[in-house]
Amino acid sequence: MSNSKYAEGKGLAVGDKAPEFTTININGENIILSEILKNNNSVLIDFFIGVW
């Protein structure tokens, strides 16, 4: 993604599709955005910054 607007720090605009990503859930399992979207029309991504 070095030549994309994400790499340039411009982020997403309203209506843009999120870039593909993989993360780990609380059970240590990989969560892949495109795999979730195969069975669902939408995904809510909540970024929480806090102290546990």
N, C-alpha and C positions, 0 to 999 in steps of 0.2 A: 504494500500500500504506500510505498514511498512517494509515488507520484500522484496520490489522491489528495483531496481536500482535507481528509482526516489527518494525514501526516503533516499538513501545513497548519494544523491547529484551528481550522475553521469550524469544525463540528458539523452538526446536522441542522438542517432547516426543517420547519414544520412540513410534514408530508414526505420527507426523505425516508428511504428504507434504511434500516439499521444495517451496518456491515456484519458479515458473518463473524461469529465469535464462539468460543468454547469456554466454559467456566466449570467450577466444581460445586456441587451442592453440599449440604451439611452431612450427607452420608458418604462423601468422597467420590461420588459418581460424576462422570462428565455430563454436562448439559450443553447441547449443541443447538444453537438457534434454529438452523434450517431443519433439524429433526423435529423440534417442537412445532414448527410451522406446517409440517406435513399433515398434522392431525388437528390443528387449530387455526382459526382465521386471524387471531391476534395474540400478542404477548405483551404483558405489562412488565416493564423492567424498572425496578425501584432501586435507586442507589442510596444506600443509607450510610451516612458518615456519623459515627458516634462512638461511644465508649461502652464496652461491655462490662 
